[in-house]
Amino acid sequence: MSGIIEPPARGLLKIGVSPDVITVVGCVGASAAALWFLPRGQFALALIVIGAFAISDLLDGTMARMRGTSGPWGNFLDATLDRVTDGAVFAGLVMYGMRVDLPWVVSGALFAVVTGQVVSYAKARAEAVGATANVGIAERAERLMITGAGVLLAAFGLALALPAALWLVGALGVITVVQRILHVRGQLRA
């Protein structure tokens, strides 16, 4: 993968683009696409555009490493804007579900976004108290892949795939939160 990402990363650095700019552009582009295409039910187009902007997640880190500036600031910015993008994706799905009167999509998207945010928060709070919480059945990548699969199947006419994927993501988020709580409890009691 580095053979694909490094040349554009090098080129962007050469013309003076910073990794932070790539992080922000990726967030804004993916969020705008999610909030524009998903509510309209334009799922295939949403996946293509969001996927194109998701490349920034690989590009910004590569650029920072090449530049020798990877560190806490970039990690903070990236993680924070990832939550914004996640929120936009699920908000777009909530708006879609409301527009076409699919309460299982609305409730599933809300369930998924809340549990996803708590998964992230549990990790941040663990680090704040001197523990780690890099455990769990469903990290961000897994949750987004399942959501993406549900959106893709819905694009091909399998309507039940979307609410099923969203409810699965929510349930896996609950399991992940419990795993992180138990993991941190074990560390802090030791």
Contact map, one row per residue, 1 for C-alpha under 8 A:
1111100000000000000000000000000000000000000000000000000000000000000000000000000000000000000000000000000000000000000000000000000000000000000000000000000000000000000000000000000000000000000000
1111110000000000000000000000000000000000000000000000000000000000000000000000000000000000000000000000000000000000000000000000000000000000000000000000000000000000000000000000000000000000000000
1111111000000000000000000000000000000000000000000000000000000000000000000000000000000000000000000000000000000000000000000000000000000000000000000000000000000000000000000000000000000000000000
1111111100000000000000000000000000000000000000000000000000000000000000000000000000000000000000000000000000000000000000000000000000000000000000000000000000000000000000000000000000000000000000
1111111110000000000000000000000000000000000000000000000001100100000000000000000000000000000000000000000000000000000000000000000000000000000000000000000000000000000000000000000000000000000000
0111111111000000000000000000000000000000000000000000000000100110000000000000000000000000000000000000000000000000000000000000000000000000000000000000000000000000000000000000000000000000000000
0011111111100000000000000000000000000000000000000000000000000000000000000000000000000000000000000000000000000000000000000000000000000000000000000000000000000000000000000000000000000000000000
0001111111110000000000000000000000000000000000000000000000100000000000000000000000000000000000000000000000000000000000000000000000000000000000000000000000000000000000000000000000000000000000
0000111111111000000000000000000000000000000000000000000000110110000000000000000000000000000000000000000000000000000000000000000000000000000000000000000000000000000000000000000000000000000000
0000011111111100000000000000000000000000000000000000000000000010010000000000000000000000000000000000000000000000000000000000000000000000000000000000000000000000000000000000000000000000000000
0000001111111110000000000000000000000000000000000000000000000000000000000000000000000000000000000000000000000000000000000000000000000000000000000000000000000000000000000000000000000000000000
0000000111111111110000000000000000000000000000000000000000000000000000000000000000000000000000000000000000000000000000000000000000000000000000000000000000000000000000000000000000000000000000
0000000011111111110000000000000000000000000000000000000000000010001000000000000000000000000000000000000000000000000000000000000000000000000000000000000000000000000000000000000000000000000000
0000000001111111100000000000000000000000000000000000000000000000000000000000000000000000000000000000000000000000000000000000000000000000000000000000000000000000000000000000000000000000000000
0000000000111111100000000000000000000000000000000000000000000000000000000000000000000000000000000000000000000000000000000000000000000000000000000000000000000000000000000000000000000000000000
0000000000011111110000000000000000000000000000000000000000000000000000000000000000000000000000000000000000000000000000000000000000000000000000000000000000000000000000000000000000000000000000
0000000000011111111011000000000000000000000000000000000000000000000000000000000000000000000000000000000000000000000000000000000000000000000000000000000000000000000000000000000000000000000000
0000000000011001111111000000000000000000000000000000000000000010000000000000000000000000000000000000000000000000000000000000000000000000000000000000000000000000000000000000000000000000000000
0000000000000000111111100000000000000000000000000000000000111011000000000100000000000000000000000000000000000000000000000000000000000000000000000000000000000000000000000000000000000000000000
0000000000000000011111110000000000000000000000000000000000010000000000000100100000000000000000000000000000000000000000000000000000000000000000000000000000000000000000000000000000000000000000
0000000000000000111111111000000000000000000000000000000000000000000000000000000000000000000000000000000000000000000000000000000000000000000000000000000000000000000000000000000000000000000000
0000000000000000111111111100000000000000000000000000000100110000000000000000000000000000000000000000000000000000000000000000000000000000000000000000000000000000000000000000000000000000000000
0000000000000000001111111110000000000000000000000000000110010000000000000000110010000000000000000000000000000000000000000000000000000000000000000000000000000000000000000000000000000000000000
0000000000000000000111111111000000000000000000000000000000000000000000000000000010000000000000000000000000000000000000000000000000000000000000000000000000000000000000000000000000000000000000
0000000000000000000011111111100000000000000000000000100100000000000000000000000000000000000000000000000000000000000000000000000000000000000000000000000000000000000000000000000000000000000000
0000000000000000000001111111110000000000000000000000111110000000000000000000000000000000000000000000000000000000000000000000000000000000000000000000000000000000000000000000000000000000000000
0000000000000000000000111111111000000000000000000000100000000000000000000000000011011000000000000000000000000000000000000000000000000000000000000000000000000000000000000000000000000000000000
0000000000000000000000011111111100000000000000000000000000000000000000000000000000001000000000000000000000000000000000000000000000000000000000000000000000000000000000000000000000000000000000
0000000000000000000000001111111110000000000000000100100000000000000000000000000000000000000000000000000000000000000000000000000000000000000000000000000000000000000000000000000000000000000000
0000000000000000000000000111111111000000000000001110110000000000000000000000000000001000000000000000000000000000000000000000000000000000000000000000000000000000000000000000000000000000000000
0000000000000000000000000011111111100000000000000100000000000000000000000000000000011101100000000000000000000000000000000000000000000000000000000000000000000000000000000000000000000000000000
0000000000000000000000000001111111110000000000000000000000000000000000000000000000000001000000000000000000000000000000000000000000000000000000000000000000000000000000000000000000000000000000
0000000000000000000000000000111111111100000001001100000000000000000000000000000000000000000000000000000000000000000000000000000000000000000000000000000000000000000000000000000000000000000000
0000000000000000000000000000011111111110000001000100000000000000000000000000000000000001100100000000000000000000000000000000000000000000000000000000000000000000000000000000000000000000000000
0000000000000000000000000000001111111110000000000000000000000000000000000000000000000001101100000000000000000000000000000000000000000000000000000000000000000000000000000000000000000000000000
0000000000000000000000000000000111111111000000000000000000000000000000000000000000000000000100000000000000000000000000000000000000000000000000000000000000000000000000000000000000000000000000
0000000000000000000000000000000011111111111011000000000000000000000000000000000000000000000100000000000000000000000000000000000000000000000000000000000000000000000000000000000000000000000000
0000000000000000000000000000000011111111111001000000000000000000000000000000000000000000100110110000000000000000000000000000000000000000000000000000000000000000000000000000000000000000000000
0000000000000000000000000000000001111111110000000000000000000000000000000000000000000000000111111010000000000000000000000000000000000000000000000000000000000000000000000000000000000000000000
0000000000000000000000000000000000011111110000000000000000000000000000000000000000000000000000010000000000000000000000000000000000000000000000000000000000000000000000000000000000000000000000
0000000000000000000000000000000000001111111000000000000000000000000000000000000000000000000000010000000000000000000000000000000000000000000000000000000000100000000000000000000000000000000000
0000000000000000000000000000000000001111111111000000000000000000000000000000000000000000000000000000000000000000000000000000000000000000000000000000000000100000000000000000000000000000000000
0000000000000000000000000000000000001100111111100000000000000000000000000000000000000000000000000000000000000000000000000000000000000000000000000000001101100000000000000000000000000000000000
0000000000000000000000000000000000000000011111110000000000000000000000000000000000000000000000000000000000000000000000000000000000000000000000000000001100100000000000000000000000000000000000
0000000000000000000000000000000000001000011111111000000000000000000000000000000000000000000000000000000000000000000000000000000000000000000000000000000000000000000000000000000000000000000000
0000000000000000000000000000000011001100011111111100000000000000000000000000000000000000000000000000000000000000000000000000000000000000000000000000000000000000000000000000000000000000000000
0000000000000000000000000000000000000000001111111110000000000000000000000000000000000000000000000000000000000000000000000000000000000000000000000001001100000000000000000000000000000000000000
0000000000000000000000000000000000000000000111111111000000000000000000000000000000000000000000000000000000000000000000000000000000000000000000000000000000000000000000000000000000000000000000
0000000000000000000000000000010010000000000011111111100000000000000000000000000000000000000000000000000000000000000000000000000000000000000000000000000000000000000000000000000000000000000000
0000000000000000000000000000111011000000000001111111110000000000000000000000000000000000000000000000000000000000000000000000000000000000000000000000000000000000000000000000000000000000000000
0000000000000000000000000000010000000000000000111111111000000000000000000000000000000000000000000000000000000000000000000000000000000000000000000000000000000000000000000000000000000000000000
0000000000000000000000000000000000000000000000011111111000000000000000000000000000000000000000000000000000000000000000000000000000000000000000000000000000000000000000000000000000000000000000
0000000000000000000000001110110000000000000000001111111100000000000000000000000000000000000000000000000000000000000000000000000000000000000000000000000000000000000000000000000000000000000000
0000000000000000000000000100010000000000000000000111111111000000000000000000000000000000000000000000000000000000000000000000000000000000000000000000000000000000000000000000000000000000000000
0000000000000000000000000100000000000000000000000011111111100000000000000000000000000000000000000000000000000000000000000000000000000000000000000000000000000000000000000000000000000000000000
0000000000000000000001101100000000000000000000000000111111110000000000000000000000000000000000000000000000000000000000000000000000000000000000000000000000000000000000000000000000000000000000
0000000000000000000000100100000000000000000000000000011111111000000000000000010000000000000000000000000000000000000000000000000000000000000000000000000000000000000000000000000000000000000000
0000100000000000000000000000000000000000000000000000011111111100000000000000000000000000000000000000000000000000000000000000000000000000000000000000000000000000000000000000000000000000000000
0000110110000000001001000000000000000000000000000000001111111110000000000000000000000000000000000000000000000000000000000000000000000000000000000000000000000000000000000000000000000000000000
0000000010000000001101100000000000000000000000000000000111111111000000000000000000000000000000000000000000000000000000000000000000000000000000000000000000000000000000000000000000000000000000
0000000000000000001000000000000000000000000000000000000011111111100001000000000000000000000000000000000000000000000000000000000000000000000000000000000000000000000000000000000000000000000000
0000110010000000000000000000000000000000000000000000000001111111110000000000000000000000000000000000000000000000000000000000000000000000000000000000000000000000000000000000000000000000000000
0000010011001000011000000000000000000000000000000000000000111111111000000000000000000000000000000000000000000000000000000000000000000000000000000000000000000000000000000000000000000000000000
0000000000000000001000000000000000000000000000000000000000011111111111000100000000000000000000000000000000000000000000000000000000000000000000000000000000000000000000000000000000000000000000
0000000000000000000000000000000000000000000000000000000000001111111111000000000000000000000000000000000000000000000000000000000000000000000000000000000000000000000000000000000000000000000000
0000000001000000000000000000000000000000000000000000000000000111111110000000000000000000000000000000000000000000000000000000000000000000000000000000000000000000000000000000000000000000000000
0000000000001000000000000000000000000000000000000000000000000011111111000000000000000000000000000000000000000000000000000000000000000000000000000000000000000000000000000000000000000000000000
0000000000000000000000000000000000000000000000000000000000000001111111000000000000000000000000000000000000000000000000000000000000000000000000000000000000000000000000000000000000000000000000
0000000000000000000000000000000000000000000000000000000000000001111111100000000000000000000000000000000000000000000000000000000000000000000000000000000000000000000000000000000000000000000000
0000000000000000000000000000000000000000000000000000000000001001101111111110000000000000000000000000000000000000000000000000000000000000000000000000000000000000000000000000000000000000000000
0000000000000000000000000000000000000000000000000000000000000000000011111110000000000000000000000000000000000000000000000000000000000000000000000000000000000000000000000000000000000000000000
0000000000000000000000000000000000000000000000000000000000000000000001111111000000000000000000000000000000000000000000000000000000000000000000000000000000000000000000000000000000000000000000
0000000000000000000000000000000000000000000000000000000000000000000001111111100000000000000000000000000000000000000000000000000000000000000000000000000000000000000000000000000000000000000000
0000000000000000001100000000000000000000000000000000000000000001000001111111110000000000000000000000000000000000000000000000000000000000000000000000000000000000000000000000000000000000000000
0000000000000000000000000000000000000000000000000000000000000000000001111111111000000000000000000000000000000000000000000000000000000000000000000000000000000000000000000000000000000000000000
0000000000000000000000000000000000000000000000000000000000000000000000011111111100000000000000000000000000000000000000000000000000000000000000000000000000000000000000000000000000000000000000
0000000000000000000100100000000000000000000000000000000000000000000000001111111110000000000000000000000000000000000000000000000000000000000000000000000000000000000000000000000000000000000000
0000000000000000000000100000000000000000000000000000000010000000000000000111111111000000000000000000000000000000000000000000000000000000000000000000000000000000000000000000000000000000000000
0000000000000000000000000000000000000000000000000000000000000000000000000011111111100000000000000000000000000000000000000000000000000000000000000000000000000000000000000000000000000000000000
0000000000000000000000000000000000000000000000000000000000000000000000000001111111110000000000000000000000000000000000000000000000000000000000000000000000000000000000000000000000000000000000
0000000000000000000000110010000000000000000000000000000000000000000000000000111111111000000000000000000000000000000000000000000000000000000000000000000000000000000000000000000000000000000000
0000000000000000000000000010000000000000000000000000000000000000000000000000011111111100000000000000000000000000000000000000000000000000000000000000000000000000000000000000000000000000000000
0000000000000000000000000000000000000000000000000000000000000000000000000000001111111110000000000000000000000000000010000000000000000000000000000000000000000000000000000000000000000000000000
0000000000000000000000000010001000000000000000000000000000000000000000000000000111111111000000000000000000000000000000000000000000000000000000000000000000000000000000000000000000000000000000
0000000000000000000000000011011000000000000000000000000000000000000000000000000011111111100000000000000000000000000000000000000000000000000000000000000000000000000000000000000000000000000000
0000000000000000000000000000001000000000000000000000000000000000000000000000000001111111110000000000000000000000100000000000000000000000000000000000000000000000000000000000000000000000000000
0000000000000000000000000000000000000000000000000000000000000000000000000000000000111111111000000000000000000000100000000000000000000000000000000000000000000000000000000000000000000000000000
0000000000000000000000000000001101100000000000000000000000000000000000000000000000011111111100000000000000000000000000000000000000000000000000000000000000000000000000000000000000000000000000
0000000000000000000000000000001001100100000000000000000000000000000000000000000000001111111110000000000000000000000000000000000000000000000000000000000000000000000000000000000000000000000000
0000000000000000000000000000000000000000000000000000000000000000000000000000000000000111111111000000000000001101100000000000000000000000000000000000000000000000000000000000000000000000000000
0000000000000000000000000000000000100000000000000000000000000000000000000000000000000011111111100000000000001100000000000000000000000000000000000000000000000000000000000000000000000000000000
0000000000000000000000000000000001111110000000000000000000000000000000000000000000000001111111110000000000000000000000000000000000000000000000000000000000000000000000000000000000000000000000
0000000000000000000000000000000000000110000000000000000000000000000000000000000000000000111111111000000011001000000000000000000000000000000000000000000000000000000000000000000000000000000000
0000000000000000000000000000000000000010000000000000000000000000000000000000000000000000011111111100000011101100000000000000000000000000000000000000000000000000000000000000000000000000000000
0000000000000000000000000000000000000110000000000000000000000000000000000000000000000000001111111110000001000000000000000000000000000000000000000000000000000000000000000000000000000000000000
0000000000000000000000000000000000000111100000000000000000000000000000000000000000000000000111111111000001000000000000000000000000000000000000000000000000000000000000000000000000000000000000
0000000000000000000000000000000000000010000000000000000000000000000000000000000000000000000011111111111111000000000000000000000000000000000000000000000000000000000000000000000000000000000000
0000000000000000000000000000000000000000000000000000000000000000000000000000000000000000000001111111111001000000000000000000000000000000000000000000000000000000000000000000000000000000000000
0000000000000000000000000000000000000010000000000000000000000000000000000000000000000000000000111111110000000000000000000000000000000000000000000000000000000000000000000000000000000000000000
0000000000000000000000000000000000000000000000000000000000000000000000000000000000000000000000011111110000000000000000000000000000000000000000000000000000000000000000000000000000000000000000
0000000000000000000000000000000000000000000000000000000000000000000000000000000000000000000000001111111000000000000000000000000000000000000000000000000000000000000000000000000000000000000000
0000000000000000000000000000000000000000000000000000000000000000000000000000000000000000000000001111111111000000000000000000000000000000000000000000000000000000000000000000000000000000000000
0000000000000000000000000000000000000000000000000000000000000000000000000000000000000000000000001100111111100000000000000000000000000000000000000000000000000000000000000000000000000000000000
0000000000000000000000000000000000000000000000000000000000000000000000000000000000000000000000001000011111110000000000000000000000000000000000000000000000000000001000000000000000000000000000
0000000000000000000000000000000000000000000000000000000000000000000000000000000000000000000011001000011111111000000000000000000000000000000000000000000000000000011001000000000000000000000000
0000000000000000000000000000000000000000000000000000000000000000000000000000000000000000000011111100011111111100000000000000000000000000000000000000000000000000000000000000000000000000000000
0000000000000000000000000000000000000000000000000000000000000000000000000000000000000000000001000000001111111110000000000000000000000000000000000000000000000000000000000000000000000000000000
0000000000000000000000000000000000000000000000000000000000000000000000000000000000000000000000000000000111111111000000000000000000000000000000000000000000000000001101100100000000000000000000
0000000000000000000000000000000000000000000000000000000000000000000000000000000000000000011011000000000011111111100000000000000000000000000000000000000000000000001001100100000000000000000000
0000000000000000000000000000000000000000000000000000000000000000000000000000000000000000011001000000000001111111110000000000000000000000000000000000000000000000000000000000000000000000000000
0000000000000000000000000000000000000000000000000000000000000000000000000000000000000000000000000000000000111111111000000000000000000000000000000000000000000000000001100100000000000000000000
0000000000000000000000000000000000000000000000000000000000000000000000000000000000000000010000000000000000011111111100000000000000000000000000000000000000000000000001101110100000000000000000
0000000000000000000000000000000000000000000000000000000000000000000000000000000000000110010000000000000000001111111110000000000000000000000000000000000000000000000000000100000000000000000000
0000000000000000000000000000000000000000000000000000000000000000000000000000000000000000000000000000000000000111111111000000000000000000000000000000000000000000000000000100000000000000000000
0000000000000000000000000000000000000000000000000000000000000000000000000000000000000000000000000000000000000011111111100000000000000000000000000000000000000000000000000100110010000000000000
0000000000000000000000000000000000000000000000000000000000000000000000000000000000000000000000000000000000000001111111110000000000000000000100100000000000000000000000000100100000000000000000
0000000000000000000000000000000000000000000000000000000000000000000000000000000000100000000000000000000000000000111111111000000000000000000000000000000000000000000000000000000000000000000000
0000000000000000000000000000000000000000000000000000000000000000000000000000000000000000000000000000000000000000011111111100000000000000000000000000000000000000000000000000000010000000000000
0000000000000000000000000000000000000000000000000000000000000000000000000000000000000000000000000000000000000000001111111110000000000000001000000000000000000000000000000000110110010000000000
0000000000000000000000000000000000000000000000000000000000000000000000000000000000000000000000000000000000000000000111111111000000000000000000000000000000000000000000000000000000000000000000
0000000000000000000000000000000000000000000000000000000000000000000000000000000000000000000000000000000000000000000011111111100000000000000000000000000000000000000000000000000000000000000000
0000000000000000000000000000000000000000000000000000000000000000000000000000000000000000000000000000000000000000000001111111110000001000000000000000000000000000000000000000000010011000000000
0000000000000000000000000000000000000000000000000000000000000000000000000000000000000000000000000000000000000000000000111111111000011100000000000000000000000000000000000000000000010000000000
0000000000000000000000000000000000000000000000000000000000000000000000000000000000000000000000000000000000000000000000011111111100000000000000000000000000000000000000000000000000000000000000
0000000000000000000000000000000000000000000000000000000000000000000000000000000000000000000000000000000000000000000000001111111110000000000000000000000000000000000000000000000000000000000000
0000000000000000000000000000000000000000000000000000000000000000000000000000000000000000000000000000000000000000000000000111111111111000000000000000000000000000000000000000000000000001000000
0000000000000000000000000000000000000000000000000000000000000000000000000000000000000000000000000000000000000000000000000011111111111000000000000000000000000000000000000000000000000000000000
0000000000000000000000000000000000000000000000000000000000000000000000000000000000000000000000000000000000000000000000000001111111100000000000000000000000000000000000000000000000000000000000
0000000000000000000000000000000000000000000000000000000000000000000000000000000000000000000000000000000000000000000000000000111111100000000000000000000000000000000000000000000000000000000000
0000000000000000000000000000000000000000000000000000000000000000000000000000000000000000000000000000000000000000000000000000011111110000000000000000000000000000000000000000000000000000000000
0000000000000000000000000000000000000000000000000000000000000000000000000000000000000000000000000000000000000000000000000000011111111000000000000000000000000000000000000000000000000001001100
0000000000000000000000000000000000000000000000000000000000000000000000000000000000000000000000000000000000000000000000000010011001111100000000000000000000000000000000000000000000000001000000
0000000000000000000000000000000000000000000000000000000000000000000000000000000000000000000000000000000000000000000000000110011000111110000000000000000000000000000000000000000000010011000000
0000000000000000000000000000000000000000000000000000000000000000000000000000000000000000000000000000000000000000000000000010000000011111000000000000000000000000000000000000000000010000000000
0000000000000000000000000000000000000000000000000000000000000000000000000000000000000000000000000000000000000000000000000000000000001111100000000000000000000000000000000000000100110010000000
0000000000000000000000000000000000000000000000000000000000000000000000000000000000000000000000000000000000000000000000000000000000000111111000000000000000000000000000000000001110110000000000
0000000000000000000000000000000000000000000000000000000000000000000000000000000000000000000000000000000000000000000000000000000000000011111000000000000000000000000000000001001100000000000000
0000000000000000000000000000000000000000000000000000000000000000000000000000000000000000000000000000000000000000000000000000000000000001111111100000000000000000000000001001100100000000000000
0000000000000000000000000000000000000000000000000000000000000000000000000000000000000000000000000000000000000000000000100000000000000001111111100000000000000000000000000000000100000000000000
0000000000000000000000000000000000000000000000000000000000000000000000000000000000000000000000000000000000000000000100000000000000000000011111110000000000000000000000000000000000000000000000
0000000000000000000000000000000000000000000000000000000000000000000000000000000000000000000000000000000000000000000000000000000000000000011111111000000000000000000000000000000000000000000000
0000000000000000000000000000000000000000000000000000000000000000000000000000000000000000000000000000000000000000000000000000000000000000011111111100000000000000000000000000000000000000000000
0000000000000000000000000000000000000000000000000000000000000000000000000000000000000000000000000000000000000000000100000000000000000000011111111110000000000000000000001001100000000000000000
0000000000000000000000000000000000000000000000000000000000000000000000000000000000000000000000000000000000000000000000000000000000000000000111111111000000000000000000000000000000000000000000
0000000000000000000000000000000000000000000000000000000000000000000000000000000000000000000000000000000000000000000000000000000000000000000011111111100000000000000000000000000000000000000000
0000000000000000000000000000000000000000000000000000000000000000000000000000000000000000000000000000000000000000000000000000000000000000000001111111110000000000000011001000000000000000000000
0000000000000000000000000000000000000000000000000000000000000000000000000000000000000000000000000000000000000000000000000000000000000000000000111111111000000000010011001000000000000000000000
0000000000000000000000000000000000000000000000100000000000000000000000000000000000000000000000000000000000000000000000000000000000000000000000011111111100000000000000000000000000000000000000
0000000000000000000000000000000000000000000000000000000000000000000000000000000000000000000000000000000000000000000000000000000000000000000000001111111110000000000010000000000000000000000000
0000000000000000000000000000000000000000000000000000000000000000000000000000000000000000000000000000000000000000000000000000000000000000000000000111111111000000111111000000000000000000000000
0000000000000000000000000000000000000000001100100000000000000000000000000000000000000000000000000000000000000000000000000000000000000000000000000011111111100000110000000000000000000000000000
0000000000000000000000000000000000000000001100100000000000000000000000000000000000000000000000000000000000000000000000000000000000000000000000000001111111110000000000000000000000000000000000
0000000000000000000000000000000000000000000000000000000000000000000000000000000000000000000000000000000000000000000000000000000000000000000000000000111111111110110000000000000000000000000000
0000000000000000000000000000000000000000001000000000000000000000000000000000000000000000000000000000000000000000000000000000000000000000000000000000011111111111110000000000000000000000000000
0000000000000000000000000000000000000000111100000000000000000000000000000000000000000000000000000000000000000000000000000000000000000000000000000000001111111100000000000000000000000000000000
0000000000000000000000000000000000000000000000000000000000000000000000000000000000000000000000000000000000000000000000000000000000000000000000000000000111111100000000000000000000000000000000
0000000000000000000000000000000000000000000000000000000000000000000000000000000000000000000000000000000000000000000000000000000000000000000000000000000011111110000000000000000000000000000000
0000000000000000000000000000000000000000000000000000000000000000000000000000000000000000000000000000000000000000000000000000000000000000000000000000000011111111110000000000000000000000000000
0000000000000000000000000000000000000000000000000000000000000000000000000000000000000000000000000000000000000000000000000000000000000000000000000000000011001111111000000000000000000000000000
0000000000000000000000000000000000000000000000000000000000000000000000000000000000000000000000000000000000000000000000000000000000000000000000000000000001000111111100000000000000000000000000
0000000000000000000000000000000000000000000000000000000000000000000000000000000000000000000000000000000000000000000000000000000000000000000000000000011011000111111110000000000000000000000000
0000000000000000000000000000000000000000000000000000000000000000000000000000000000000000000000000000000010000000000000000000000000000000000000000010011011000111111111000000000000000000000000
0000000000000000000000000000000000000000000000000000000000000000000000000000000000000000000000000000000110011000000000000000000000000000000000000000010000000011111111100000000000000000000000
0000000000000000000000000000000000000000000000000000000000000000000000000000000000000000000000000000000000010000000000000000000000000000000000000000010000000001111111110000000000000000000000
0000000000000000000000000000000000000000000000000000000000000000000000000000000000000000000000000000000000000000000000000000000000000000000000000110110000000000111111111000000000000000000000
0000000000000000000000000000000000000000000000000000000000000000000000000000000000000000000000000000000010011011000000000000000000000000000000000110010000000000011111111100000000000000000000
0000000000000000000000000000000000000000000000000000000000000000000000000000000000000000000000000000000000011011000000000000000000000000000000000000000000000000001111111110000000000000000000
0000000000000000000000000000000000000000000000000000000000000000000000000000000000000000000000000000000000000000000000000000000000000000000000000000000000000000000111111111000000000000000000
0000000000000000000000000000000000000000000000000000000000000000000000000000000000000000000000000000000000000001000000000000000000000000010000100110000000000000000011111111100000000000000000
0000000000000000000000000000000000000000000000000000000000000000000000000000000000000000000000000000000000011011111100000000000000000000000000000000000000000000000001111111110000000000000000
0000000000000000000000000000000000000000000000000000000000000000000000000000000000000000000000000000000000000001000000000000000000000000000000000000000000000000000000111111111000000000000000
0000000000000000000000000000000000000000000000000000000000000000000000000000000000000000000000000000000000000000000000000000000000000000110000100000000000000000000000011111111100000000000000
0000000000000000000000000000000000000000000000000000000000000000000000000000000000000000000000000000000000000001001100100000000000000000010000100000000000000000000000001111111110000000000000
0000000000000000000000000000000000000000000000000000000000000000000000000000000000000000000000000000000000000000001000100000000000000000000000000000000000000000000000000111111111000000000000
0000000000000000000000000000000000000000000000000000000000000000000000000000000000000000000000000000000000000000000000000000000000000001100000000000000000000000000000000011111111100000000000
0000000000000000000000000000000000000000000000000000000000000000000000000000000000000000000000000000000000000000000000100000000000000011111000000000000000000000000000000001111111110000000000
0000000000000000000000000000000000000000000000000000000000000000000000000000000000000000000000000000000000000000001001100100000000000001000000000000000000000000000000000000111111111000000000
0000000000000000000000000000000000000000000000000000000000000000000000000000000000000000000000000000000000000000000000000000000000000000000000000000000000000000000000000000011111111100000000
0000000000000000000000000000000000000000000000000000000000000000000000000000000000000000000000000000000000000000000000000000000000000011000000000000000000000000000000000000001111111110000000
0000000000000000000000000000000000000000000000000000000000000000000000000000000000000000000000000000000000000000000000100110000000001111000000000000000000000000000000000000000111111111000000
0000000000000000000000000000000000000000000000000000000000000000000000000000000000000000000000000000000000000000000000000100000000000000000000000000000000000000000000000000000011111111100000
0000000000000000000000000000000000000000000000000000000000000000000000000000000000000000000000000000000000000000000000000000000000000000000000000000000000000000000000000000000001111111110000
0000000000000000000000000000000000000000000000000000000000000000000000000000000000000000000000000000000000000000000000000000000000001010000000000000000000000000000000000000000000111111111000
0000000000000000000000000000000000000000000000000000000000000000000000000000000000000000000000000000000000000000000000000000010000111000000000000000000000000000000000000000000000011111111100
0000000000000000000000000000000000000000000000000000000000000000000000000000000000000000000000000000000000000000000000000000000000000000000000000000000000000000000000000000000000001111111110
0000000000000000000000000000000000000000000000000000000000000000000000000000000000000000000000000000000000000000000000000000000000000000000000000000000000000000000000000000000000000111111111
0000000000000000000000000000000000000000000000000000000000000000000000000000000000000000000000000000000000000000000000000000000000100000000000000000000000000000000000000000000000000011111111
0000000000000000000000000000000000000000000000000000000000000000000000000000000000000000000000000000000000000000000000000000000000100000000000000000000000000000000000000000000000000001111111
0000000000000000000000000000000000000000000000000000000000000000000000000000000000000000000000000000000000000000000000000000000000000000000000000000000000000000000000000000000000000000111111
0000000000000000000000000000000000000000000000000000000000000000000000000000000000000000000000000000000000000000000000000000000000000000000000000000000000000000000000000000000000000000011111
